[in-house]
Every structure is written in C-alpha cells, then in structure tokens.
Amino acid sequence: MSSFSQLSTTTDNEEEALNLARLLVEQRLAACVQVVGPVKSVYRWEGEIEQTEEWVCLIKTREDLFEETKELIEANHSYEVPEFLSIPIIDGSEGYLQWLDSNLAE
C-alpha cells in the first residue's frame, strides 16, 4: 500500500479555499479536501501580532504527490507565504485508503 499524508493550508476566505480544493481534486492531487471554517488564527507577521479569520483545507493525498501539490498551492494562493504542512497518515481503514489511492494520479 502507498504512503499517504494529510496536507493542510489556510486561506483568508471560503471562496479561495473551495477553489483550491476543486483544483486539487480535479487534477487528482487530492482524493478529498475538507474545508473547515471560519477558524480564528493568531500569529506574528512582520513583527506584529495579527488575529484573523481563516478557512483550513485538509488535503488527503499520497506522499509522492507532495511537491506537485505544493506547487499548485503556491501558484494559486493569495498569501505571500502560505501555510503548507504535511502530516503522515500512519494507519487508516483499508477500504478508505484503497478509495483514496484509486482517486489520485498514478
């Protein structure tokens, strides 16, 4: 079985999050993207503490698609420095992981 991961990124609006999700699924870089939000984010940017509302994209994919997925996010994201994290999926139900794999690019 392939190695899978859940990637995450955030956007400052729901429309951008849904557009990224659709692009990723259309290009078979993600089998599923869950868009969650709004969430409150507190962070330091350019020396100032910021608080904003964001939408989180939880991207289910294979580890070998990481670079291509990252490039698509960077090319289509409005943030100067978009969040892009990878969390390995250590285990999961066999049926779900098979479905995930069958819906990703070869």
C-alpha positions, 0 to 999 in steps of 0.5 A: 500500500502507498504512503499517504499524508494529510496536507493542510493550508489556510486561506483568508476566505471560503471562496479561495479555499473551495477553489483550491480544493476543486483544483486539487481534486480535479487534477487528482492531487487530492482524493478529498479536501475538507474545508473547515471554517471560519477558524480564528488564527493568531500569529506574528507577521512582520513583527506584529501580532495579527488575529484573523479569520481563516478557512483550513483545507485538509488535503488527503493525498499520497506522499509522492504527490507532495511537491506537485501539490505544493506547487499548485498551492503556491501558484494559486494562493493569495498569501505571500507565504502560505501555510503548507504542512504535511502530516503522515497518515500512519494507519487508516481503514483499508477500504478508505485508503484503497478509495483514496489511492484509486482517486489520485494520479498514478 
